[in-house]
Amino acid sequence: MQRSKMFFAVLAFGLAIPALSTVAQAQYYPPPQSQRPVFYLGKAHVDGRTDHDDIKVGRYEGHFHSVMLQVRHAPILFDHVVIHYGDGAAESLPVNRVIPDGGSSQWIALPGGERVIRSLELWYSRARPEDPNKPEVELYGAP
């Protein structure tokens, strides 16, 4: 009996560690409610094996509470993104994951409520360098 209790205690502790590590990276929220609109803000392509791009958004697009990345044509390994806000502030968010072709990130909450996004700087690479397809990432925002 003692052995099974110990096994479940170790199992529970092992499952808690990944959950704690994701809290430090960024706040993620479920998709916006269906009545809230989602706006396309721009796109970029991974041209080489590794790449660094900047999707310009600008004040004319409005204020947003959260953003999401969607991948097309081939998987992308994201290192991190830097969000540049309209007030001149910038925030680096570690992503450190592969998003497959047709997949997307979770909605990433922007700190401070509604924010104007000037640009989103992407640091990424092709997840499969041998794949001849050119990966593309699209940026979406939700007010």
C-alpha positions in Angstrom: 0.0 0.0 0.0 2.8 2.4 0.9 4.5 1.8 -2.5 1.4 2.8 -4.5 0.9 6.0 -2.5 4.6 6.8 -3.2 4.1 6.1 -6.9 1.1 8.5 -7.1 3.0 11.2 -5.2 5.9 11.0 -7.6 3.6 10.9 -10.6 1.7 14.0 -9.3 5.0 15.8 -8.6 6.3 15.0 -12.0 3.2 16.4 -13.7 3.4 19.6 -11.7 6.9 20.6 -12.9 6.0 21.3 -16.6 2.9 23.3 -15.5 5.1 25.5 -13.3 7.7 26.1 -16.1 5.1 27.3 -18.6 3.8 30.0 -16.2 7.1 31.8 -16.3 7.1 32.1 -20.1 4.0 34.0 -21.1 0.3 34.2 -20.2 -1.9 32.2 -22.6 -5.6 32.5 -22.8 -8.3 30.4 -24.6 -9.5 31.8 -28.0 -11.5 34.9 -27.8 -15.2 34.6 -27.5 -17.1 34.1 -30.8 -18.6 37.6 -30.5 -15.2 39.2 -30.4 -13.6 39.9 -33.8 -10.2 38.5 -34.8 -8.1 40.7 -37.1 -5.4 39.6 -39.6 -2.3 41.8 -38.8 0.3 40.6 -41.3 2.6 37.7 -42.3 6.2 36.7 -42.8 8.2 33.9 -44.5 11.1 31.8 -43.2 13.4 32.3 -46.2 16.5 30.5 -45.0 17.2 27.8 -42.4 17.0 30.4 -39.7 15.4 33.8 -40.0 14.5 37.0 -38.2 11.6 39.1 -39.5 9.5 42.0 -38.3 5.7 42.1 -39.1 4.8 45.8 -39.1 1.3 46.5 -37.7 0.9 50.1 -36.7 -1.6 52.3 -34.9 -4.2 52.2 -37.7 -4.9 48.6 -36.8 -6.3 49.4 -33.4 -5.9 48.1 -29.8 -5.5 44.5 -28.9 -5.7 42.3 -25.8 -4.1 39.2 -27.3 -2.2 37.9 -30.4 -1.9 34.5 -32.1 0.6 33.0 -34.6 -0.7 30.7 -37.3 1.7 28.6 -39.5 1.2 27.5 -43.1 3.1 25.4 -45.7 5.7 23.8 -43.4 6.5 23.6 -39.6 8.4 26.4 -37.9 10.6 26.3 -34.8 10.0 29.5 -32.9 12.7 30.7 -30.5 11.1 33.9 -29.3 9.1 36.9 -30.4 9.4 40.5 -29.4 6.3 42.7 -29.3 6.9 46.4 -30.0 4.1 48.6 -28.6 2.9 51.9 -29.9 4.2 53.7 -26.8 7.8 52.6 -27.5 7.9 49.7 -25.0 8.9 46.2 -26.1 8.4 42.8 -24.6 10.3 39.6 -25.4 8.3 36.4 -25.1 10.1 33.0 -25.2 8.2 30.6 -27.4 10.6 27.7 -27.7 8.4 25.3 -29.6 7.6 23.9 -33.0 4.2 24.9 -34.6 3.3 22.4 -37.3 1.9 23.2 -40.7 -1.7 24.3 -40.2 -1.2 24.8 -36.5 -1.2 27.9 -34.3 0.0 29.2 -31.0 -2.4 29.7 -28.2 -3.7 33.3 -27.7 -1.0 35.3 -26.0 -2.3 37.9 -23.6 -0.7 41.3 -23.8 0.1 42.8 -20.4 -1.7 46.0 -19.5 -5.0 45.3 -21.3 -5.6 46.8 -24.7 -2.3 47.8 -26.4 -1.4 49.3 -29.8 1.1 46.9 -31.5 3.7 48.6 -33.7 5.3 45.4 -34.8 6.0 41.8 -33.9 9.6 40.7 -34.3 10.1 37.0 -35.0 13.2 34.8 -34.3 12.6 31.4 -35.9 13.8 28.6 -38.2 12.5 25.9 -40.4 11.6 22.9 -38.2 12.5 20.6 -41.2 15.3 22.3 -43.2 15.1 19.6 -45.9 11.4 20.4 -46.6 11.3 22.4 -49.9 8.1 24.3 -48.9 8.6 27.8 -47.7 7.0 28.2 -44.2 4.8 31.2 -43.6 3.5 32.7 -40.3 0.4 34.9 -40.0 -0.2 37.2 -37.1 -3.8 37.7 -35.7 -5.0 40.0 -33.0 -8.1 40.1 -30.8 -9.4 43.3 -29.2 
